[in-house]
Amino acid sequence: MDAGVAHILGAGVAFGLAAMGAAIGDGLMIAKMLEGMARQPEMQGTLRTNMFIGLGLIEALPIIAVVLAGFVIR
């Protein structure tokens, strides 16, 4: 296998794993937020705000993986 092909495959695997991890994290975060809203409806605004902040941090992972994969492919 050529070194260039190995770099491209490695970058693809890294991006795939990052996307899968972010999807799992998003699902768990939203499930727990809905569970918290069901238990304490008066905390709805606080829980939603914290969820959006957390989702933004979770979604930063695949974005960073794409940037790093772009540097590896060069």
Biopython code that builds the backbone (N, CA, C, O; Angstrom):
import numpy as np
from Bio.PDB.StructureBuilder import StructureBuilder

atoms = [
    (1, "MET", "N", (0.848, -1.177, 0.000)),
    (1, "MET", "CA", (0.000, 0.000, 0.000)),
    (1, "MET", "C", (0.892, 1.238, 0.000)),
    (1, "MET", "O", (1.868, 1.323, 0.745)),
    (2, "ASP", "N", (0.544, 2.165, -0.826)),
    (2, "ASP", "CA", (1.271, 3.418, -0.938)),
    (2, "ASP", "C", (1.042, 4.273, 0.311)),
    (2, "ASP", "O", (-0.014, 4.194, 0.938)),
    (3, "ALA", "N", (2.028, 5.081, 0.662)),
    (3, "ALA", "CA", (1.913, 5.918, 1.858)),
    (3, "ALA", "C", (0.789, 6.943, 1.727)),
    (3, "ALA", "O", (0.117, 7.260, 2.708)),
    (4, "GLY", "N", (0.586, 7.460, 0.512)),
    (4, "GLY", "CA", (-0.491, 8.430, 0.304)),
    (4, "GLY", "C", (-1.860, 7.820, 0.513)),
    (4, "GLY", "O", (-2.756, 8.448, 1.078)),
    (5, "VAL", "N", (-2.014, 6.580, 0.048)),
    (5, "VAL", "CA", (-3.290, 5.894, 0.235)),
    (5, "VAL", "C", (-3.538, 5.619, 1.714)),
    (5, "VAL", "O", (-4.665, 5.746, 2.194)),
    (6, "ALA", "N", (-2.485, 5.245, 2.432)),
    (6, "ALA", "CA", (-2.613, 4.989, 3.866)),
    (6, "ALA", "C", (-3.023, 6.253, 4.616)),
    (6, "ALA", "O", (-3.823, 6.196, 5.550)),
    (7, "HIS", "N", (-2.469, 7.400, 4.200)),
    (7, "HIS", "CA", (-2.849, 8.663, 4.838)),
    (7, "HIS", "C", (-4.325, 8.981, 4.606)),
    (7, "HIS", "O", (-5.029, 9.410, 5.520)),
    (8, "ILE", "N", (-4.778, 8.768, 3.391)),
    (8, "ILE", "CA", (-6.175, 9.061, 3.073)),
    (8, "ILE", "C", (-7.110, 8.123, 3.823)),
    (8, "ILE", "O", (-8.135, 8.555, 4.351)),
    (9, "LEU", "N", (-6.759, 6.837, 3.873)),
    (9, "LEU", "CA", (-7.596, 5.889, 4.611)),
    (9, "LEU", "C", (-7.611, 6.213, 6.108)),
    (9, "LEU", "O", (-8.658, 6.147, 6.752)),
    (10, "GLY", "N", (-6.460, 6.558, 6.648)),
    (10, "GLY", "CA", (-6.397, 6.923, 8.067)),
    (10, "GLY", "C", (-7.218, 8.154, 8.388)),
    (10, "GLY", "O", (-7.885, 8.219, 9.420)),
    (11, "ALA", "N", (-7.163, 9.134, 7.492)),
    (11, "ALA", "CA", (-7.954, 10.355, 7.694)),
    (11, "ALA", "C", (-9.442, 10.036, 7.627)),
    (11, "ALA", "O", (-10.229, 10.574, 8.405)),
    (12, "GLY", "N", (-9.828, 9.167, 6.703)),
    (12, "GLY", "CA", (-11.240, 8.781, 6.597)),
    (12, "GLY", "C", (-11.725, 8.044, 7.828)),
    (12, "GLY", "O", (-12.833, 8.287, 8.307)),
    (13, "VAL", "N", (-10.900, 7.144, 8.342)),
    (13, "VAL", "CA", (-11.273, 6.410, 9.556)),
    (13, "VAL", "C", (-11.379, 7.360, 10.740)),
    (13, "VAL", "O", (-12.308, 7.256, 11.540)),
    (14, "ALA", "N", (-10.431, 8.288, 10.857)),
    (14, "ALA", "CA", (-10.470, 9.248, 11.961)),
    (14, "ALA", "C", (-11.723, 10.104, 11.901)),
    (14, "ALA", "O", (-12.358, 10.349, 12.927)),
    (15, "PHE", "N", (-12.082, 10.560, 10.714)),
    (15, "PHE", "CA", (-13.281, 11.382, 10.583)),
    (15, "PHE", "C", (-14.528, 10.561, 10.874)),
    (15, "PHE", "O", (-15.452, 11.053, 11.522)),
    (16, "GLY", "N", (-14.566, 9.326, 10.409)),
    (16, "GLY", "CA", (-15.724, 8.467, 10.676)),
    (16, "GLY", "C", (-15.915, 8.206, 12.158)),
    (16, "GLY", "O", (-17.036, 8.264, 12.663)),
    (17, "LEU", "N", (-14.826, 7.919, 12.857)),
    (17, "LEU", "CA", (-14.927, 7.682, 14.302)),
    (17, "LEU", "C", (-15.331, 8.949, 15.055)),
    (17, "LEU", "O", (-16.101, 8.887, 16.013)),
    (18, "ALA", "N", (-14.812, 10.091, 14.623)),
    (18, "ALA", "CA", (-15.191, 11.354, 15.262)),
    (18, "ALA", "C", (-16.667, 11.655, 15.049)),
    (18, "ALA", "O", (-17.347, 12.110, 15.968)),
    (19, "ALA", "N", (-17.166, 11.402, 13.840)),
    (19, "ALA", "CA", (-18.582, 11.644, 13.559)),
    (19, "ALA", "C", (-19.458, 10.692, 14.359)),
    (19, "ALA", "O", (-20.504, 11.090, 14.872)),
    (20, "MET", "N", (-19.035, 9.434, 14.468)),
    (20, "MET", "CA", (-19.818, 8.464, 15.225)),
    (20, "MET", "C", (-19.832, 8.826, 16.713)),
    (20, "MET", "O", (-20.867, 8.720, 17.372)),
    (21, "GLY", "N", (-18.681, 9.252, 17.236)),
    (21, "GLY", "CA", (-18.633, 9.667, 18.638)),
    (21, "GLY", "C", (-19.503, 10.885, 18.910)),
    (21, "GLY", "O", (-20.166, 10.963, 19.944)),
    (22, "ALA", "N", (-19.499, 11.829, 17.986)),
    (22, "ALA", "CA", (-20.335, 13.018, 18.151)),
    (22, "ALA", "C", (-21.816, 12.655, 18.083)),
    (22, "ALA", "O", (-22.624, 13.223, 18.819)),
    (23, "ALA", "N", (-22.180, 11.724, 17.217)),
    (23, "ALA", "CA", (-23.585, 11.318, 17.122)),
    (23, "ALA", "C", (-24.045, 10.634, 18.405)),
    (23, "ALA", "O", (-25.154, 10.878, 18.882)),
    (24, "ILE", "N", (-23.201, 9.789, 18.954)),
    (24, "ILE", "CA", (-23.550, 9.129, 20.218)),
    (24, "ILE", "C", (-23.653, 10.160, 21.342)),
    (24, "ILE", "O", (-24.578, 10.113, 22.153)),
    (25, "GLY", "N", (-22.701, 11.086, 21.386)),
    (25, "GLY", "CA", (-22.732, 12.130, 22.407)),
    (25, "GLY", "C", (-23.958, 13.013, 22.301)),
    (25, "GLY", "O", (-24.564, 13.364, 23.314)),
    (26, "ASP", "N", (-24.331, 13.379, 21.070)),
    (26, "ASP", "CA", (-25.533, 14.192, 20.862)),
    (26, "ASP", "C", (-26.772, 13.454, 21.355)),
    (26, "ASP", "O", (-27.620, 14.033, 22.035)),
    (27, "GLY", "N", (-26.869, 12.186, 21.012)),
    (27, "GLY", "CA", (-28.035, 11.399, 21.428)),
    (27, "GLY", "C", (-28.147, 11.290, 22.936)),
    (27, "GLY", "O", (-29.233, 11.445, 23.496)),
    (28, "LEU", "N", (-27.035, 11.025, 23.592)),
    (28, "LEU", "CA", (-27.055, 10.920, 25.058)),
    (28, "LEU", "C", (-27.390, 12.259, 25.708)),
    (28, "LEU", "O", (-28.144, 12.318, 26.679)),
    (29, "MET", "N", (-26.823, 13.327, 25.166)),
    (29, "MET", "CA", (-27.074, 14.657, 25.730)),
    (29, "MET", "C", (-28.548, 15.036, 25.616)),
    (29, "MET", "O", (-29.138, 15.524, 26.579)),
    (30, "ILE", "N", (-29.135, 14.817, 24.462)),
    (30, "ILE", "CA", (-30.541, 15.182, 24.260)),
    (30, "ILE", "C", (-31.448, 14.289, 25.102)),
    (30, "ILE", "O", (-32.441, 14.765, 25.653)),
    (31, "ALA", "N", (-31.119, 13.000, 25.210)),
    (31, "ALA", "CA", (-31.932, 12.092, 26.024)),
    (31, "ALA", "C", (-31.926, 12.512, 27.489)),
    (31, "ALA", "O", (-32.970, 12.504, 28.142)),
    (32, "LYS", "N", (-30.774, 12.873, 27.998)),
    (32, "LYS", "CA", (-30.690, 13.281, 29.409)),
    (32, "LYS", "C", (-31.372, 14.627, 29.639)),
    (32, "LYS", "O", (-31.947, 14.858, 30.703)),
    (33, "MET", "N", (-31.312, 15.523, 28.641)),
    (33, "MET", "CA", (-31.996, 16.798, 28.791)),
    (33, "MET", "C", (-33.503, 16.595, 28.832)),
    (33, "MET", "O", (-34.196, 17.217, 29.637)),
    (34, "LEU", "N", (-34.010, 15.728, 27.966)),
    (34, "LEU", "CA", (-35.448, 15.447, 27.981)),
    (34, "LEU", "C", (-35.871, 14.761, 29.267)),
    (34, "LEU", "O", (-36.955, 15.021, 29.790)),
    (35, "GLU", "N", (-35.014, 13.885, 29.776)),
    (35, "GLU", "CA", (-35.307, 13.233, 31.051)),
    (35, "GLU", "C", (-35.351, 14.259, 32.184)),
    (35, "GLU", "O", (-36.223, 14.199, 33.052)),
    (36, "GLY", "N", (-34.407, 15.199, 32.169)),
    (36, "GLY", "CA", (-34.396, 16.242, 33.184)),
    (36, "GLY", "C", (-35.602, 17.161, 33.082)),
    (36, "GLY", "O", (-36.145, 17.592, 34.099)),
    (37, "MET", "N", (-36.028, 17.466, 31.850)),
    (37, "MET", "CA", (-37.214, 18.310, 31.670)),
    (37, "MET", "C", (-38.470, 17.586, 32.132)),
    (37, "MET", "O", (-39.392, 18.222, 32.642)),
    (38, "ALA", "N", (-38.523, 16.277, 31.965)),
    (38, "ALA", "CA", (-39.687, 15.521, 32.415)),
    (38, "ALA", "C", (-39.755, 15.485, 33.937)),
    (38, "ALA", "O", (-40.842, 15.480, 34.515)),
    (39, "ARG", "N", (-38.603, 15.461, 34.577)),
    (39, "ARG", "CA", (-38.587, 15.404, 36.046)),
    (39, "ARG", "C", (-38.815, 16.777, 36.678)),
    (39, "ARG", "O", (-39.491, 16.892, 37.700)),
    (40, "GLN", "N", (-38.243, 17.822, 36.060)),
    (40, "GLN", "CA", (-38.369, 19.170, 36.607)),
    (40, "GLN", "C", (-38.706, 20.146, 35.484)),
    (40, "GLN", "O", (-37.810, 20.770, 34.915)),
    (41, "PRO", "N", (-39.982, 20.279, 35.165)),
    (41, "PRO", "CA", (-40.369, 21.172, 34.050)),
    (41, "PRO", "C", (-39.985, 22.634, 34.275)),
    (41, "PRO", "O", (-39.815, 23.379, 33.309)),
    (42, "GLU", "N", (-39.848, 23.049, 35.511)),
    (42, "GLU", "CA", (-39.520, 24.456, 35.773)),
    (42, "GLU", "C", (-38.070, 24.781, 35.399)),
    (42, "GLU", "O", (-37.718, 25.955, 35.287)),
    (43, "MET", "N", (-37.233, 23.774, 35.206)),
    (43, "MET", "CA", (-35.834, 23.981, 34.821)),
    (43, "MET", "C", (-35.637, 23.924, 33.302)),
    (43, "MET", "O", (-34.506, 23.819, 32.828)),
    (44, "GLN", "N", (-36.716, 23.992, 32.554)),
    (44, "GLN", "CA", (-36.681, 23.805, 31.107)),
    (44, "GLN", "C", (-35.706, 24.762, 30.410)),
    (44, "GLN", "O", (-34.911, 24.330, 29.575)),
    (45, "GLY", "N", (-35.760, 26.031, 30.738)),
    (45, "GLY", "CA", (-34.897, 27.015, 30.081)),
    (45, "GLY", "C", (-33.426, 26.786, 30.376)),
    (45, "GLY", "O", (-32.593, 26.847, 29.473)),
    (46, "THR", "N", (-33.102, 26.522, 31.636)),
    (46, "THR", "CA", (-31.715, 26.271, 32.020)),
    (46, "THR", "C", (-31.182, 25.016, 31.364)),
    (46, "THR", "O", (-30.060, 25.000, 30.859)),
    (47, "LEU", "N", (-31.985, 23.964, 31.371)),
    (47, "LEU", "CA", (-31.549, 22.705, 30.758)),
    (47, "LEU", "C", (-31.325, 22.861, 29.256)),
    (47, "LEU", "O", (-30.362, 22.323, 28.709)),
    (48, "ARG", "N", (-32.205, 23.590, 28.598)),
    (48, "ARG", "CA", (-32.067, 23.778, 27.151)),
    (48, "ARG", "C", (-30.814, 24.593, 26.830)),
    (48, "ARG", "O", (-30.087, 24.270, 25.890)),
    (49, "THR", "N", (-30.563, 25.629, 27.596)),
    (49, "THR", "CA", (-29.366, 26.442, 27.372)),
    (49, "THR", "C", (-28.101, 25.619, 27.558)),
    (49, "THR", "O", (-27.192, 25.672, 26.730)),
    (50, "ASN", "N", (-28.045, 24.863, 28.637)),
    (50, "ASN", "CA", (-26.879, 24.021, 28.887)),
    (50, "ASN", "C", (-26.727, 22.947, 27.816)),
    (50, "ASN", "O", (-25.607, 22.597, 27.445)),
    (51, "MET", "N", (-27.842, 22.422, 27.317)),
    (51, "MET", "CA", (-27.782, 21.413, 26.269)),
    (51, "MET", "C", (-27.164, 21.998, 25.003)),
    (51, "MET", "O", (-26.312, 21.360, 24.386)),
    (52, "PHE", "N", (-27.579, 23.201, 24.605)),
    (52, "PHE", "CA", (-27.042, 23.802, 23.384)),
    (52, "PHE", "C", (-25.550, 24.110, 23.519)),
    (52, "PHE", "O", (-24.799, 23.961, 22.555)),
    (53, "ILE", "N", (-25.121, 24.532, 24.694)),
    (53, "ILE", "CA", (-23.692, 24.763, 24.914)),
    (53, "ILE", "C", (-22.934, 23.443, 24.804)),
    (53, "ILE", "O", (-21.886, 23.374, 24.161)),
    (54, "GLY", "N", (-23.466, 22.406, 25.430)),
    (54, "GLY", "CA", (-22.827, 21.090, 25.370)),
    (54, "GLY", "C", (-22.796, 20.520, 23.961)),
    (54, "GLY", "O", (-21.799, 19.927, 23.550)),
    (55, "LEU", "N", (-23.884, 20.698, 23.221)),
    (55, "LEU", "CA", (-23.912, 20.207, 21.841)),
    (55, "LEU", "C", (-22.886, 20.919, 20.978)),
    (55, "LEU", "O", (-22.263, 20.306, 20.110)),
    (56, "GLY", "N", (-22.711, 22.191, 21.212)),
    (56, "GLY", "CA", (-21.690, 22.931, 20.469)),
    (56, "GLY", "C", (-20.296, 22.391, 20.743)),
    (56, "GLY", "O", (-19.481, 22.271, 19.828)),
    (57, "LEU", "N", (-20.023, 22.069, 21.988)),
    (57, "LEU", "CA", (-18.716, 21.501, 22.326)),
    (57, "LEU", "C", (-18.544, 20.105, 21.749)),
    (57, "LEU", "O", (-17.459, 19.749, 21.290)),
    (58, "ILE", "N", (-19.612, 19.312, 21.770)),
    (58, "ILE", "CA", (-19.536, 17.962, 21.209)),
    (58, "ILE", "C", (-19.322, 18.027, 19.702)),
    (58, "ILE", "O", (-18.540, 17.247, 19.157)),
    (59, "GLU", "N", (-19.998, 18.938, 19.025)),
    (59, "GLU", "CA", (-19.876, 19.035, 17.573)),
    (59, "GLU", "C", (-18.533, 19.616, 17.141)),
    (59, "GLU", "O", (-18.184, 19.530, 15.964)),
    (60, "ALA", "N", (-17.780, 20.198, 18.053)),
    (60, "ALA", "CA", (-16.449, 20.701, 17.700)),
    (60, "ALA", "C", (-15.503, 19.545, 17.377)),
    (60, "ALA", "O", (-14.558, 19.729, 16.610)),
    (61, "LEU", "N", (-15.734, 18.373, 17.936)),
    (61, "LEU", "CA", (-14.847, 17.233, 17.701)),
    (61, "LEU", "C", (-14.770, 16.836, 16.230)),
    (61, "LEU", "O", (-13.659, 16.730, 15.709)),
    (62, "PRO", "N", (-15.887, 16.608, 15.524)),
    (62, "PRO", "CA", (-15.737, 16.252, 14.112)),
    (62, "PRO", "C", (-15.177, 17.380, 13.258)),
    (62, "PRO", "O", (-14.521, 17.118, 12.250)),
    (63, "ILE", "N", (-15.422, 18.620, 13.637)),
    (63, "ILE", "CA", (-14.857, 19.738, 12.886)),
    (63, "ILE", "C", (-13.334, 19.735, 13.016)),
    (63, "ILE", "O", (-12.622, 19.935, 12.032)),
    (64, "ILE", "N", (-12.844, 19.509, 14.222)),
    (64, "ILE", "CA", (-11.405, 19.425, 14.439)),
    (64, "ILE", "C", (-10.829, 18.235, 13.685)),
    (64, "ILE", "O", (-9.730, 18.326, 13.137)),
    (65, "ALA", "N", (-11.559, 17.112, 13.650)),
    (65, "ALA", "CA", (-11.085, 15.933, 12.924)),
    (65, "ALA", "C", (-10.980, 16.212, 11.428)),
    (65, "ALA", "O", (-10.040, 15.747, 10.784)),
    (66, "VAL", "N", (-11.911, 16.948, 10.873)),
    (66, "VAL", "CA", (-11.852, 17.289, 9.445)),
    (66, "VAL", "C", (-10.631, 18.175, 9.166)),
    (66, "VAL", "O", (-9.941, 17.977, 8.166)),
    (67, "VAL", "N", (-10.367, 19.127, 10.023)),
    (67, "VAL", "CA", (-9.227, 20.013, 9.829)),
    (67, "VAL", "C", (-7.929, 19.225, 9.913)),
    (67, "VAL", "O", (-7.043, 19.388, 9.074)),
    (68, "LEU", "N", (-7.814, 18.368, 10.927)),
    (68, "LEU", "CA", (-6.610, 17.562, 11.056)),
    (68, "LEU", "C", (-6.448, 16.581, 9.917)),
    (68, "LEU", "O", (-5.330, 16.345, 9.459)),
    (69, "ALA", "N", (-7.548, 16.000, 9.450)),
    (69, "ALA", "CA", (-7.489, 15.085, 8.309)),
    (69, "ALA", "C", (-7.027, 15.837, 7.062)),
    (69, "ALA", "O", (-6.294, 15.280, 6.245)),
    (70, "GLY", "N", (-7.439, 17.068, 6.908)),
    (70, "GLY", "CA", (-6.988, 17.873, 5.774)),
    (70, "GLY", "C", (-5.491, 18.114, 5.808)),
    (70, "GLY", "O", (-4.840, 18.121, 4.763)),
    (71, "PHE", "N", (-4.931, 18.314, 7.009)),
    (71, "PHE", "CA", (-3.489, 18.500, 7.116)),
    (71, "PHE", "C", (-2.739, 17.205, 6.833)),
    (71, "PHE", "O", (-1.646, 17.238, 6.267)),
    (72, "VAL", "N", (-3.304, 16.076, 7.214)),
    (72, "VAL", "CA", (-2.638, 14.797, 7.005)),
    (72, "VAL", "C", (-2.619, 14.442, 5.523)),
    (72, "VAL", "O", (-1.632, 13.894, 5.031)),
    (73, "ILE", "N", (-3.686, 14.745, 4.815)),
    (73, "ILE", "CA", (-3.781, 14.378, 3.406)),
    (73, "ILE", "C", (-2.797, 15.172, 2.557)),
    (73, "ILE", "O", (-2.315, 14.667, 1.543)),
    (74, "ARG", "N", (-2.493, 16.400, 2.948)),
    (74, "ARG", "CA", (-1.566, 17.221, 2.161)),
    (74, "ARG", "C", (-0.314, 16.488, 1.985)),
    (74, "ARG", "O", (0.613, 16.992, 1.350)),
]
sb = StructureBuilder()
sb.init_structure("model")
sb.init_model(0)
sb.init_chain("A")
sb.init_seg("    ")
for serial, (resi, resn, name, xyz) in enumerate(atoms, 1):
    if name == "N":
        sb.init_residue(resn, " ", resi, " ")
    sb.init_atom(name, np.array(xyz, "f"), 0.0, 1.0, " ", f" {name:<3s}", serial, name[0])
structure = sb.get_structure()
